Amino acid sequence: MPVQLADVLTALETAYPPELAEPWDAVGLVCGDPTEQVTRVLVCVDPVAATVDEALELGADLIVAHHPLLLKGVHGVPADTTKGKLVHRMIRAGVALFCAHTNADSASPGVSDALAEAIGLRVLRPLAPTREDSVTGLGRIGELPEPEPFQRFVERVSAALPRTRAGVYGAGDPDREIRTVAVSGGSGDSYLGTATAAGVDAYVTADLRHHPAGEHLEAGPSVPALVGLTHWASEWPWCGQASAVMRHALAGNVDIHVSTRCTDPWTIRA
């Protein structure tokens, strides 16, 4: 049966309600006609040249991305600017773009649920709930089936996620027993205090900065050990989750692909 873009948007906005987005965020349809037919979709983390190339190679009608293309206010999208060039390429090729960002972060299930599932955690609750007793919110707290040493846990995380040049790094006693874990897809060092207050054994997130991480660890051995990821790797599991949402809602009438092109900016490790 033919599927319109509007049908896909309904499925995605049901799973990732726009009202869950942070006030500063820019989510939803960026370009595209809701009345046009969709036959093939590419799901990715970043709407950048590499993923637009991939969409055109696949003959996709729609890109579903986690990160917004136009997060800050703009007054124009001329084709001689980086983002304007992408907008022009997509419109000329008849490719729509939909972004689910902090609404996908807070949804249940959402970005951090996908990260927790990839690692093998049983999710217990949000790290920072939208409201008291809420199942929605940023980050997740979960537990491993059995405790394991921190060294093994870091190796578990590395094996569960796609390989990146920067890799996965841990900060903590290698022999420390890990059972309860907080995770936050994307940049999560602003929740170091929240993870500590939750009493978890380890915290997994991306883009950990030197000073916040160092100050956190200086508090003593009782604070959560840290596992650092690249931003793209921490959010890539969500692509599979979003794909499943569309496959279920659209009854297999749309061909859905998950991008495996790494869009981390880091390409060399010396």
C-alpha positions as a Markdown table, in Angstrom:
| # | Residue | x | y | z |
|---|---|---|---|---|
| 1 | Met | 0.0 | 0.0 | 0.0 |
| 2 | Pro | 1.3 | 3.5 | -0.8 |
| 3 | Val | 2.6 | 5.4 | 2.3 |
| 4 | Gln | 2.6 | 9.2 | 2.5 |
| 5 | Leu | 5.2 | 11.2 | 4.3 |
| 6 | Ala | 2.4 | 12.3 | 6.7 |
| 7 | Asp | 1.9 | 8.6 | 7.7 |
| 8 | Val | 5.6 | 8.3 | 8.6 |
| 9 | Leu | 5.5 | 11.5 | 10.5 |
| 10 | Thr | 2.5 | 10.3 | 12.5 |
| 11 | Ala | 4.3 | 7.1 | 13.5 |
| 12 | Leu | 7.5 | 9.0 | 14.5 |
| 13 | Glu | 5.7 | 11.7 | 16.4 |
| 14 | Thr | 3.6 | 9.1 | 18.3 |
| 15 | Ala | 6.8 | 7.4 | 19.4 |
| 16 | Tyr | 8.8 | 10.6 | 20.0 |
| 17 | Pro | 6.2 | 13.3 | 21.0 |
| 18 | Pro | 7.4 | 16.8 | 20.0 |
| 19 | Glu | 6.2 | 18.2 | 23.3 |
| 20 | Leu | 9.0 | 16.2 | 25.0 |
| 21 | Ala | 11.6 | 18.3 | 23.2 |
| 22 | Glu | 13.6 | 20.9 | 25.2 |
| 23 | Pro | 12.4 | 24.5 | 24.6 |
| 24 | Trp | 15.6 | 25.4 | 22.8 |
| 25 | Asp | 15.4 | 22.4 | 20.4 |
| 26 | Ala | 14.3 | 22.2 | 16.7 |
| 27 | Val | 12.6 | 19.0 | 15.9 |
| 28 | Gly | 10.2 | 17.8 | 13.3 |
| 29 | Leu | 10.0 | 18.1 | 9.5 |
| 30 | Val | 12.8 | 20.3 | 8.1 |
| 31 | Cys | 12.0 | 19.9 | 4.4 |
| 32 | Gly | 9.6 | 17.7 | 2.4 |
| 33 | Asp | 5.9 | 17.6 | 1.4 |
| 34 | Pro | 3.7 | 15.5 | 3.8 |
| 35 | Thr | 1.5 | 14.5 | 0.8 |
| 36 | Glu | 4.3 | 13.0 | -1.1 |
| 37 | Gln | 4.8 | 9.2 | -1.2 |
| 38 | Val | 7.6 | 7.5 | 0.7 |
| 39 | Thr | 9.1 | 4.2 | -0.4 |
| 40 | Arg | 12.5 | 4.2 | 1.2 |
| 41 | Val | 13.9 | 5.7 | 4.4 |
| 42 | Leu | 17.5 | 6.2 | 5.7 |
| 43 | Val | 17.9 | 6.5 | 9.5 |
| 44 | Cys | 21.0 | 8.2 | 10.8 |
| 45 | Val | 22.4 | 10.2 | 13.7 |
| 46 | Asp | 23.7 | 13.2 | 11.8 |
| 47 | Pro | 22.2 | 14.9 | 8.7 |
| 48 | Val | 25.5 | 15.7 | 7.1 |
| 49 | Ala | 27.0 | 15.4 | 3.6 |
| 50 | Ala | 28.0 | 11.7 | 4.1 |
| 51 | Thr | 24.4 | 10.7 | 5.0 |
| 52 | Val | 22.8 | 12.8 | 2.4 |
| 53 | Asp | 25.1 | 11.1 | -0.1 |
| 54 | Glu | 24.0 | 7.7 | 1.3 |
| 55 | Ala | 20.4 | 8.6 | 1.0 |
| 56 | Leu | 20.8 | 9.7 | -2.7 |
| 57 | Glu | 22.7 | 6.5 | -3.4 |
| 58 | Leu | 19.9 | 4.4 | -1.9 |
| 59 | Gly | 17.2 | 6.3 | -3.7 |
| 60 | Ala | 15.6 | 7.3 | -0.3 |
| 61 | Asp | 12.7 | 9.6 | -0.2 |
| 62 | Leu | 13.2 | 10.5 | 3.5 |
| 63 | Ile | 16.1 | 10.9 | 6.0 |
| 64 | Val | 15.2 | 10.4 | 9.6 |
| 65 | Ala | 18.0 | 11.9 | 11.7 |
| 66 | His | 18.5 | 12.3 | 15.4 |
| 67 | His | 20.4 | 15.6 | 15.3 |
| 68 | Pro | 18.7 | 18.7 | 13.9 |
| 69 | Leu | 20.2 | 20.3 | 10.8 |
| 70 | Leu | 19.0 | 23.8 | 11.6 |
| 71 | Leu | 19.2 | 24.0 | 15.4 |
| 72 | Lys | 19.9 | 27.8 | 15.6 |
| 73 | Gly | 17.7 | 30.4 | 14.0 |
| 74 | Val | 18.6 | 31.1 | 10.4 |
| 75 | His | 17.5 | 33.9 | 8.0 |
| 76 | Gly | 18.3 | 31.9 | 4.8 |
| 77 | Val | 19.7 | 28.7 | 3.4 |
| 78 | Pro | 21.8 | 29.8 | 0.4 |
| 79 | Ala | 23.4 | 26.9 | -1.5 |
| 80 | Asp | 26.9 | 28.4 | -0.9 |
| 81 | Thr | 26.7 | 27.7 | 2.9 |
| 82 | Thr | 27.4 | 24.2 | 4.4 |
| 83 | Lys | 23.8 | 23.6 | 5.6 |
| 84 | Gly | 22.1 | 25.5 | 2.8 |
| 85 | Lys | 23.9 | 23.2 | 0.3 |
| 86 | Leu | 22.5 | 20.2 | 2.0 |
| 87 | Val | 18.9 | 21.6 | 2.0 |
| 88 | His | 19.2 | 22.4 | -1.7 |
| 89 | Arg | 20.5 | 18.9 | -2.5 |
| 90 | Met | 17.7 | 17.3 | -0.6 |
| 91 | Ile | 15.0 | 19.4 | -2.1 |
| 92 | Arg | 16.3 | 19.0 | -5.7 |
| 93 | Ala | 16.4 | 15.2 | -5.2 |
| 94 | Gly | 13.0 | 15.0 | -3.6 |
| 95 | Val | 14.4 | 13.9 | -0.2 |
| 96 | Ala | 12.5 | 14.9 | 2.9 |
| 97 | Leu | 14.3 | 15.4 | 6.3 |
| 98 | Phe | 12.8 | 14.7 | 9.7 |
| 99 | Cys | 14.6 | 15.2 | 13.0 |
| 100 | Ala | 13.8 | 13.7 | 16.4 |
| 101 | His | 16.3 | 15.1 | 18.9 |
| 102 | Thr | 15.6 | 15.8 | 22.6 |
| 103 | Asn | 12.1 | 14.4 | 22.2 |
| 104 | Ala | 13.7 | 11.1 | 21.2 |
| 105 | Asp | 16.1 | 11.5 | 24.2 |
| 106 | Ser | 13.2 | 11.8 | 26.7 |
| 107 | Ala | 10.7 | 9.4 | 25.1 |
| 108 | Ser | 10.1 | 6.0 | 26.5 |
| 109 | Pro | 11.6 | 4.1 | 24.9 |
| 110 | Gly | 14.1 | 6.6 | 23.6 |
| 111 | Val | 17.8 | 7.1 | 22.8 |
| 112 | Ser | 19.1 | 6.1 | 26.2 |
| 113 | Asp | 16.9 | 3.0 | 26.3 |
| 114 | Ala | 18.5 | 1.9 | 23.0 |
| 115 | Leu | 22.0 | 2.5 | 24.5 |
| 116 | Ala | 21.1 | 0.6 | 27.6 |
| 117 | Glu | 19.7 | -2.3 | 25.6 |
| 118 | Ala | 22.8 | -2.5 | 23.5 |
| 119 | Ile | 25.0 | -2.7 | 26.6 |
| 120 | Gly | 22.8 | -5.4 | 28.1 |
| 121 | Leu | 21.2 | -3.4 | 30.9 |
| 122 | Arg | 17.7 | -3.9 | 32.3 |
| 123 | Val | 16.3 | -0.4 | 32.5 |
| 124 | Leu | 14.8 | 0.6 | 35.8 |
| 125 | Arg | 14.0 | 4.3 | 35.5 |
| 126 | Pro | 15.0 | 7.6 | 33.9 |
| 127 | Leu | 18.2 | 9.3 | 35.2 |
| 128 | Ala | 16.5 | 12.7 | 35.1 |
| 129 | Pro | 12.7 | 12.1 | 34.9 |
| 130 | Thr | 10.5 | 14.6 | 33.1 |
| 131 | Arg | 8.5 | 14.8 | 36.3 |
| 132 | Glu | 8.3 | 12.7 | 39.5 |
| 133 | Asp | 7.4 | 9.1 | 38.9 |
| 134 | Ser | 7.6 | 9.7 | 35.1 |
| 135 | Val | 8.8 | 7.0 | 32.7 |
| 136 | Thr | 10.0 | 9.8 | 30.3 |
| 137 | Gly | 13.1 | 11.9 | 30.9 |
| 138 | Leu | 16.8 | 12.1 | 30.0 |
| 139 | Gly | 19.2 | 9.2 | 30.6 |
| 140 | Arg | 18.4 | 5.9 | 32.1 |
| 141 | Ile | 19.4 | 3.9 | 35.1 |
| 142 | Gly | 19.7 | 0.1 | 34.7 |
| 143 | Glu | 21.4 | -3.0 | 36.0 |
| 144 | Leu | 23.5 | -5.8 | 34.6 |
| 145 | Pro | 22.3 | -9.4 | 34.9 |
| 146 | Glu | 25.3 | -10.1 | 37.1 |
| 147 | Pro | 28.0 | -7.9 | 38.6 |
| 148 | Glu | 31.3 | -7.7 | 36.8 |
| 149 | Pro | 34.7 | -6.0 | 37.2 |
| 150 | Phe | 34.9 | -2.5 | 35.7 |
| 151 | Gln | 37.6 | -3.6 | 33.2 |
| 152 | Arg | 35.2 | -6.2 | 31.8 |
| 153 | Phe | 32.3 | -3.7 | 31.8 |
| 154 | Val | 34.3 | -1.2 | 29.7 |
| 155 | Glu | 35.1 | -4.1 | 27.3 |
| 156 | Arg | 31.4 | -5.0 | 27.2 |
| 157 | Val | 30.5 | -1.4 | 26.2 |
| 158 | Ser | 33.2 | -1.4 | 23.5 |
| 159 | Ala | 32.0 | -4.6 | 22.0 |
| 160 | Ala | 28.4 | -3.5 | 22.0 |
| 161 | Leu | 28.8 | -0.3 | 20.0 |
| 162 | Pro | 30.2 | 0.5 | 16.6 |
| 163 | Arg | 33.9 | 1.0 | 16.3 |
| 164 | Thr | 35.2 | 4.6 | 16.2 |
| 165 | Arg | 38.7 | 6.0 | 15.9 |
| 166 | Ala | 38.5 | 7.6 | 19.4 |
| 167 | Gly | 37.3 | 4.3 | 20.9 |
| 168 | Val | 35.9 | 3.7 | 24.4 |
| 169 | Tyr | 37.7 | 4.8 | 27.5 |
| 170 | Gly | 37.1 | 4.1 | 31.2 |
| 171 | Ala | 38.1 | 6.0 | 34.4 |
| 172 | Gly | 38.0 | 4.0 | 37.6 |
| 173 | Asp | 39.4 | 1.0 | 39.5 |
| 174 | Pro | 39.6 | -1.9 | 36.9 |
| 175 | Asp | 38.6 | -4.4 | 39.7 |
| 176 | Arg | 35.6 | -2.4 | 41.0 |
| 177 | Glu | 32.4 | -4.4 | 40.9 |
| 178 | Ile | 29.8 | -2.9 | 38.6 |
| 179 | Arg | 26.1 | -3.8 | 38.8 |
| 180 | Thr | 24.0 | -0.6 | 38.5 |
| 181 | Val | 24.7 | 1.7 | 35.6 |
| 182 | Ala | 23.5 | 5.1 | 34.5 |
| 183 | Val | 23.6 | 5.9 | 30.7 |
| 184 | Ser | 23.0 | 9.1 | 28.7 |
| 185 | Gly | 23.2 | 9.1 | 25.0 |
| 186 | Gly | 25.0 | 12.2 | 23.7 |
| 187 | Ser | 26.8 | 14.8 | 25.8 |
| 188 | Gly | 26.1 | 13.9 | 29.4 |
| 189 | Asp | 28.7 | 15.4 | 31.8 |
| 190 | Ser | 26.0 | 17.8 | 33.1 |
| 191 | Tyr | 24.4 | 14.8 | 34.8 |
| 192 | Leu | 27.5 | 13.6 | 36.6 |
| 193 | Gly | 26.0 | 14.9 | 39.9 |
| 194 | Thr | 22.7 | 13.2 | 39.1 |
| 195 | Ala | 24.4 | 9.9 | 38.4 |
| 196 | Thr | 26.3 | 10.2 | 41.7 |
| 197 | Ala | 23.2 | 11.0 | 43.7 |
| 198 | Ala | 21.5 | 7.9 | 42.2 |
| 199 | Gly | 24.2 | 5.8 | 43.7 |
| 200 | Val | 25.1 | 3.9 | 40.6 |
| 201 | Asp | 28.4 | 2.0 | 40.1 |
| 202 | Ala | 29.2 | 3.4 | 36.7 |
| 203 | Tyr | 28.1 | 6.1 | 34.3 |
| 204 | Val | 28.3 | 5.8 | 30.5 |
| 205 | Thr | 28.0 | 8.9 | 28.3 |
| 206 | Ala | 29.7 | 10.9 | 25.5 |
| 207 | Asp | 31.8 | 14.0 | 25.3 |
| 208 | Leu | 33.2 | 13.8 | 28.8 |
| 209 | Arg | 35.3 | 16.9 | 29.4 |
| 210 | His | 38.5 | 17.0 | 31.3 |
| 211 | His | 37.6 | 19.3 | 34.2 |
| 212 | Pro | 34.1 | 18.0 | 35.0 |
| 213 | Ala | 35.3 | 14.4 | 34.8 |
| 214 | Gly | 38.4 | 15.1 | 36.9 |
| 215 | Glu | 36.5 | 17.0 | 39.6 |
| 216 | His | 33.9 | 14.1 | 39.7 |
| 217 | Leu | 36.6 | 11.5 | 40.3 |
| 218 | Glu | 38.4 | 13.6 | 42.9 |
| 219 | Ala | 35.4 | 13.2 | 45.2 |
| 220 | Gly | 36.6 | 9.7 | 46.0 |
| 221 | Pro | 36.1 | 6.0 | 45.2 |
| 222 | Ser | 32.4 | 6.0 | 46.0 |
| 223 | Val | 31.4 | 8.1 | 42.9 |
| 224 | Pro | 30.5 | 6.2 | 39.7 |
| 225 | Ala | 33.3 | 5.0 | 37.5 |
| 226 | Leu | 33.1 | 6.7 | 34.1 |
| 227 | Val | 32.9 | 5.2 | 30.6 |
| 228 | Gly | 33.4 | 7.7 | 27.8 |
| 229 | Leu | 32.1 | 7.3 | 24.2 |
| 230 | Thr | 32.0 | 9.4 | 21.1 |
| 231 | His | 28.8 | 11.3 | 20.6 |
| 232 | Trp | 27.8 | 9.3 | 17.4 |
| 233 | Ala | 28.5 | 5.9 | 18.9 |
| 234 | Ser | 26.4 | 6.7 | 22.0 |
| 235 | Glu | 23.3 | 7.6 | 19.9 |
| 236 | Trp | 23.7 | 5.2 | 17.0 |
| 237 | Pro | 21.7 | 2.4 | 18.7 |
| 238 | Trp | 18.7 | 4.7 | 18.5 |
| 239 | Cys | 18.7 | 4.3 | 14.7 |
| 240 | Gly | 17.6 | 0.7 | 15.0 |
| 241 | Gln | 14.9 | 1.6 | 17.5 |
| 242 | Ala | 13.5 | 4.3 | 15.2 |
| 243 | Ser | 13.6 | 1.8 | 12.3 |
| 244 | Ala | 11.6 | -0.7 | 14.3 |
| 245 | Val | 9.0 | 2.0 | 15.1 |
| 246 | Met | 8.5 | 2.7 | 11.4 |
| 247 | Arg | 8.5 | -1.0 | 10.4 |
| 248 | His | 5.8 | -1.7 | 12.9 |
| 249 | Ala | 3.6 | 1.3 | 12.2 |
| 250 | Leu | 3.9 | 1.0 | 8.4 |
| 251 | Ala | 3.4 | -2.7 | 8.1 |
| 252 | Gly | 6.5 | -3.3 | 6.0 |
| 253 | Asn | 5.3 | -1.0 | 3.2 |
| 254 | Val | 8.4 | 1.1 | 3.3 |
| 255 | Asp | 12.0 | 0.0 | 2.8 |
| 256 | Ile | 14.0 | 1.2 | 5.8 |
| 257 | His | 17.8 | 1.4 | 6.0 |
| 258 | Val | 20.1 | 2.2 | 9.0 |
| 259 | Ser | 23.2 | 4.2 | 8.1 |
| 260 | Thr | 26.4 | 2.6 | 9.2 |
| 261 | Arg | 28.6 | 5.5 | 8.0 |
| 262 | Cys | 30.4 | 6.9 | 11.0 |
| 263 | Thr | 29.8 | 10.6 | 11.2 |
| 264 | Asp | 32.1 | 11.3 | 14.2 |
| 265 | Pro | 34.5 | 14.1 | 13.2 |
| 266 | Trp | 37.5 | 12.2 | 14.5 |
| 267 | Thr | 39.3 | 10.3 | 11.7 |
| 268 | Ile | 42.8 | 9.8 | 13.0 |
| 269 | Arg | 44.2 | 8.4 | 16.2 |
| 270 | Ala | 48.0 | 8.6 | 16.6 |
